[in-house]
Each structure stands twice: as C-alpha cells, then as structure tokens.
Amino acid sequence: MELLTRAVGPVDTNVYLLADTKSGEAIAVDTATPCLVWLTGILVERGWRLKMIVSTHGHWDHIGDNAAVQAWAREAPIAVHALDRHRLVHPQPLSAPFDIPPSIPAVELAEGGRIKFGDIVLEVLHIPGHTEGSVGLLETSAGLLFSGDTLFAGSWGRTDFPGGSEEQMVESLGRLAGLPDALQVLPGHGAATTIGREREWLDEVKRAGRLPI
C-alpha cells in the first residue's frame, strides 16, 4: 500500500491518492482544484491505474477537478453518497474563486458499502453533519480513516454550510469516538491526527450530546 497526499487550492484541500502497489490499482479521494497535473503525473510515473474517484462530500473545494480527472482516466467512475449527488451534478460554487464544472457520479456510496481495489478494502461510513451525505472511508488493516470534513485535528466540520446539521454532527462524532485510538485520521483539511489524540473531546461530545463550546 502507498498513500500520497497534497494540499491544493485556496483553502488547502487535502487530495489523497491511495494505491495497492502489487496490483497497480489506485483511488483518488477528494480531487480538488488544482490537482490534475499532480495526480496524473504520479499515476503515469508509477504506472498505476486509477479505479475510482471518491468524493467524501459535495462542497466545491472537494470536487473541482472531478470532471477533469475522470476525463483523463476515462474508466474511473466518480463515487459519492446519494444525498450529496446533486452537489456534484449541479455544483454550488458559494465562495469559490473559479467555476466548478459538474461531474456525474456512477457509484453510490452507502453505509456499510465497500470499495475494493487490489487487496485494499475501504468500508464506507455515513457520517453526516457537515453535509447530509458526508462519508468516511475506513481501512482497518493499516488503520486509516479518510474523514472528509467531519473530523479534523482538534476540531470538526462546520455545520452552518448548506447541508450541515449540528445534531447529525454530534451523532457522527460520537460514532467516531468508538473507533480505536491508534486509527490514523486523514482529514479534508489540515494535518493528520489519530482518534487517540482527539479522544478527550470526542468522548465529551458523546457524553454530553452536544458540540464543545
């Protein structure tokens, strides 16, 4: 397994490329603008085949290069939860400083679903709160969680954007509090962390049933 990441765009969105080096199959997570040159350069250099483009949710800063990456990869479908599908098909730029092209998902992510490429299997966790269709991707053998904009190092995703819900965020963070301390969290923005580092405040959210003040 090999994981590469790069922060791109005006709000430093983390783009992830995860590959099964034995099979040469890879997926891209949150193909923000501008990641096309970096992403495709690595794929060509390593001889990897892109199998899927996964959007953890549908906000503009995570989907801007979906269409461009898919046009390059051709056979790699775009995957997103059904409740965020409309945000890819009819993107709402909000504060985006550039146009966000529409992209058409062909794979529907859902709670308990699996994304398999090579010997790698990711379990889909539906963790709404930032948007209705926000998902996490859990890889248990290496201990990785792609958390999108639900969980960051020391904080959580905003709930005042379209699709946000404080009540759902509390439920999702409480659920993540039940994951192992050693699990590495790979968020949509900022530095990686672990569940253990976030344990104290996650447990408080679960206990109190509200977000920290």
RODO-2510 file (C-alpha; in nm, 4 decimals, decimal comma):
residues 213
     n   res          X          Y          Z
     1     m     0,0000     0,0000     0,0000
     2     e     0,1195     0,3519    -0,0762
     3     l    -0,0523     0,6754     0,0258
     4     l     0,0314     1,0148    -0,1199
     5     t    -0,1307     1,3457    -0,0352
     6     r    -0,1168     1,7061    -0,1424
     7     a    -0,2958     2,0185    -0,0183
     8     v    -0,4300     2,2215    -0,3102
     9     g    -0,6477     2,5209    -0,3849
    10     p    -0,7453     2,8361    -0,1979
    11     v    -0,8474     2,6510     0,1207
    12     d    -0,5731     2,3850     0,1170
    13     t    -0,7907     2,0837     0,0499
    14     n    -0,6170     1,7516     0,1062
    15     v    -0,6200     1,5340    -0,2042
    16     y    -0,5310     1,1693    -0,1417
    17     l    -0,4054     0,9011    -0,3764
    18     l    -0,4108     0,5505    -0,2276
    19     a    -0,2615     0,2627    -0,4256
    20     d    -0,2277    -0,1106    -0,3967
    21     t     0,1277    -0,1311    -0,5282
    22     k     0,1063    -0,5041    -0,6001
    23     s    -0,1811    -0,4707    -0,8460
    24     g    -0,1103    -0,1128    -0,9517
    25     e    -0,4698    -0,0135    -0,8802
    26     a    -0,5403     0,3188    -0,7075
    27     i    -0,8202     0,5502    -0,5998
    28     a    -0,8267     0,9272    -0,5616
    29     v    -1,0099     1,0892    -0,2706
    30     d    -1,1433     1,4471    -0,2995
    31     t    -0,9995     1,5641    -0,6300
    32     a    -0,9977     1,9366    -0,5583
    33     t    -0,8805     2,2075    -0,7971
    34     p    -0,5956     2,2128    -0,8992
    35     c    -0,4839     1,8515    -0,8572
    36     l    -0,4997     1,7142    -1,2127
    37     v    -0,1339     1,7648    -1,3066
    38     w    -0,0006     1,6326    -0,9747
    39     l    -0,2349     1,3352    -0,9655
    40     t    -0,1959     1,2231    -1,3247
    41     g     0,1789     1,2769    -1,3107
    42     i     0,2082     1,0295    -1,0239
    43     l    -0,0192     0,7775    -1,1933
    44     v     0,1891     0,7873    -1,5111
    45     e     0,5212     0,7818    -1,3259
    46     r     0,4243     0,4843    -1,1090
    47     g     0,2297     0,3033    -1,3796
    48     w    -0,0814     0,2917    -1,1602
    49     r    -0,4382     0,2595    -1,2912
    50     l    -0,6994     0,4868    -1,1376
    51     k    -1,0014     0,2747    -1,0460
    52     m    -1,2267     0,5298    -0,8771
    53     i    -1,2644     0,8977    -0,7873
    54     v    -1,4251     0,9284    -0,4440
    55     s    -1,5850     1,2459    -0,3073
    56     t    -1,6265     1,2425     0,0707
    57     h    -1,8918     1,5127     0,0245
    58     g    -2,0090     1,7591    -0,2357
    59     h    -1,8752     2,1007    -0,1381
    60     w    -1,6932     2,2891    -0,4125
    61     d    -1,3493     2,2705    -0,2520
    62     h    -1,3508     1,8881    -0,2737
    63     i    -1,4924     1,8253    -0,6220
    64     g    -1,3467     2,0883    -0,8543
    65     d    -1,1262     1,8537    -1,0579
    66     n    -1,3623     1,5542    -1,0581
    67     a    -1,4599     1,6009    -1,4210
    68     a    -1,1045     1,6711    -1,5378
    69     v    -0,9595     1,3686    -1,3607
    70     q    -1,2344     1,1454    -1,4943
    71     a    -1,1812     1,2757    -1,8480
    72     w    -0,8145     1,1823    -1,8160
    73     a    -0,8707     0,8424    -1,6523
    74     r    -1,1765     0,7624    -1,8686
    75     e    -1,2732     0,4372    -1,6990
    76     a    -1,2598     0,5613    -1,3388
    77     p    -1,6143     0,6258    -1,2084
    78     i    -1,6964     0,9010    -0,9618
    79     a    -1,8423     0,7865    -0,6291
    80     v    -2,0413     0,9874    -0,3744
    81     h    -2,3235     0,9325    -0,1254
    82     a    -2,6707     0,9663    -0,2785
    83     l    -2,7577     1,2612    -0,0520
    84     d    -2,4683     1,4650    -0,1924
    85     r    -2,5044     1,3580    -0,5545
    86     h    -2,6867     1,6782    -0,6509
    87     r    -2,3899     1,8857    -0,5368
    88     l    -2,1705     1,7205    -0,7984
    89     v    -2,4272     1,7280    -1,0778
    90     h    -2,5310     2,0882    -1,0025
    91     p    -2,2361     2,2354    -0,8108
    92     q    -2,2941     2,5409    -0,5945
    93     p    -1,9742     2,7494    -0,6013
    94     l    -2,0575     2,9524    -0,2886
    95     s    -1,7267     3,1335    -0,2220
    96     a    -1,5265     2,9507    -0,4898
    97     p    -1,2893     3,1833    -0,6802
    98     f    -1,3354     2,9822    -1,0012
    99     d    -1,6016     2,7837    -1,1833
   100     i    -1,6755     2,4324    -1,0583
   101     p    -1,7593     2,2014    -1,3511
   102     p    -2,0382     1,9494    -1,2962
   103     s    -1,9468     1,5828    -1,2641
   104     i    -2,1685     1,2779    -1,2910
   105     p    -2,1348     1,0093    -1,0232
   106     a    -2,1792     0,6500    -1,1345
   107     v    -2,1190     0,4804    -0,7984
   108     e    -2,3404     0,5368    -0,4940
   109     l    -2,1658     0,5197    -0,1587
   110     a    -2,3732     0,3986     0,1348
   111     e    -2,3254     0,2930     0,4958
   112     g    -2,1550    -0,0446     0,5122
   113     g    -2,0528    -0,0402     0,1467
   114     r    -1,7059    -0,1467     0,0370
   115     i    -1,4577    -0,0027    -0,2086
   116     k    -1,2130    -0,2712    -0,3227
   117     f    -0,9057    -0,2242    -0,5409
   118     g    -0,6226    -0,4729    -0,5456
   119     d    -0,6035    -0,6186    -0,1955
   120     i    -0,7245    -0,2977    -0,0300
   121     v    -1,0782    -0,2739     0,1062
   122     l    -1,2308     0,0503     0,2351
   123     e    -1,5516     0,0436     0,4379
   124     v    -1,7917     0,3327     0,3851
   125     l    -1,9140     0,5110     0,6985
   126     h    -2,2038     0,7536     0,6598
   127     i    -2,1077     1,0396     0,8935
   128     p    -2,3382     1,3368     0,8170
   129     g    -2,3267     1,6728     0,9863
   130     h    -2,1085     1,8780     0,7537
   131     t    -2,3390     1,7706     0,4691
   132     e    -2,6207     1,5183     0,4586
   133     g    -2,4134     1,2764     0,2519
   134     s    -2,0724     1,3100     0,4147
   135     v    -1,8845     0,9811     0,4317
   136     g    -1,5675     0,8426     0,5844
   137     l    -1,3556     0,5653     0,4384
   138     l    -1,2142     0,3131     0,6852
   139     e    -0,9208     0,0827     0,6087
   140     t    -0,8813    -0,1434     0,9082
   141     s    -0,5671    -0,3432     0,8253
   142     a    -0,3426    -0,0354     0,8033
   143     g    -0,5573     0,1664     1,0451
   144     l    -0,6623     0,4573     0,8242
   145     l    -0,9734     0,6760     0,8226
   146     f    -1,0371     0,9303     0,5479
   147     s    -1,2666     1,1597     0,7458
   148     g    -1,3530     1,4283     0,4897
   149     d    -1,4720     1,7437     0,6641
   150     t    -1,6329     1,5642     0,9580
   151     l    -1,3293     1,5307     1,1831
   152     f    -1,0127     1,7441     1,1838
   153     a    -0,7169     1,7621     1,4173
   154     g    -0,8655     1,9353     1,7208
   155     s    -1,1968     2,0262     1,5600
   156     w    -1,4891     1,9254     1,3416
   157     g    -1,6512     2,0381     1,0187
   158     r    -1,8709     2,3442     1,0081
   159     t    -2,2436     2,2839     1,0369
   160     d    -2,3603     2,6228     0,9078
   161     f    -2,2937     2,5470     0,5405
   162     p    -2,5628     2,4035     0,3094
   163     g    -2,6450     2,0524     0,4228
   164     g    -2,4989     2,0986     0,7694
   165     s    -2,6621     1,9821     1,0908
   166     e    -2,5285     2,0234     1,4427
   167     e    -2,7391     1,7316     1,5647
   168     q    -2,6067     1,4983     1,2956
   169     m    -2,2511     1,6165     1,3587
   170     v    -2,2841     1,5266     1,7266
   171     e    -2,4049     1,1782     1,6325
   172     s    -2,1247     1,1287     1,3796
   173     l    -1,8508     1,2452     1,6170
   174     g    -1,9940     1,0233     1,8885
   175     r    -1,9728     0,7330     1,6497
   176     l    -1,6110     0,8112     1,5584
   177     a    -1,5316     0,8209     1,9308
   178     g    -1,5939     0,4469     1,9299
   179     l    -1,3057     0,3780     1,6899
   180     p    -0,9614     0,2599     1,8097
   181     d    -0,7150     0,5149     1,9476
   182     a    -0,4411     0,4086     1,7040
   183     l    -0,6539     0,4810     1,3969
   184     q    -0,4874     0,7457     1,1792
   185     v    -0,7314     1,0170     1,0730
   186     l    -0,6745     1,1748     0,7305
   187     p    -0,8976     1,4837     0,7158
   188     g    -1,0149     1,7011     0,4308
   189     h    -0,8040     1,9929     0,5546
   190     g    -0,5081     2,0285     0,7842
   191     a    -0,2742     1,7810     0,9456
   192     a    -0,3367     1,4143     1,0057
   193     t    -0,4207     1,3055     1,3578
   194     t    -0,5362     0,9937     1,5432
   195     i    -0,8538     0,9055     1,7260
   196     g    -0,6430     0,8818     2,0423
   197     r    -0,5235     1,2425     2,0101
   198     e    -0,8852     1,3551     1,9723
   199     r    -1,0166     1,1147     2,2349
   200     e    -1,0811     1,3593     2,5187
   201     w    -1,3089     1,5977     2,3345
   202     l    -1,4717     1,3257     2,1221
   203     d    -1,5726     1,1397     2,4364
   204     e    -1,7098     1,4632     2,5800
   205     v    -1,9241     1,5162     2,2690
   206     k    -2,0553     1,1635     2,3015
   207     r    -2,1243     1,2016     2,6734
   208     a    -2,2811     1,5495     2,6617
   209     g    -2,4694     1,5090     2,3337
   210     r    -2,3543     1,8492     2,2081
   211     l    -2,0604     2,0117     2,0361
   212     p    -1,7937     2,1776     2,2545
   213     i    -1,8461     2,5473     2,3249
***
